[in-house]
């Protein structure tokens, strides 16, 4: 029988280290039956853009200000996703709330990565929020996307301990290390469930 691979798109707004971790996992065979067909970026000046060019990853890079409104740029993204026959969208540091156009098109087929143990510390600067709250444990969440801010159904979580000798920077580093493993693992698990 011919095995079909799961075609994914990854959205990023900044550094793109999680997008690269996914791409690396696919290239090294650690993430199987998955192809990265499209990257979407809403900031042409983001560091991730250079990586996309270097790695020849097909991408749609846009400036929201060039569109009338969110519906207009989400419709443009939606067309690209259709053209690339995307099965799953992965938000990996895409710093925008997804609107009704993409939510409807991708119902149940869009996940987000968030650097805290949701429902604790949703929104921006989750690592800083946890650090300032002096928790002794935080973590990483992969969840399905709904209309709320980091509110969708939780799919996978992993805890990260805050040690007495941690700084905000070392905690941040530990969280990113966990993210780079947990997100490819979540994608692999979804691929097996599909
Ligand atoms: C990651 O830590 C991700 O969890 C976070 O943005 C970072 C992106 O890093 N996302 C959110 O805070 C979403 N609410 P990256 O660009 O290096 O992958």
Boltz pocket constraint, residues with backbone or C-beta under 6 A from the ligand:
constraints:
  - pocket:
      binder: B
      contacts: [[A, 12], [A, 13], [A, 14], [A, 15], [A, 16], [A, 17], [A, 18], [A, 19], [A, 92], [A, 93], [A, 94], [A, 95], [A, 113], [A, 114], [A, 115], [A, 123], [A, 124], [A, 125], [A, 126], [A, 150], [A, 176], [A, 179]]
      max_distance: 6.0
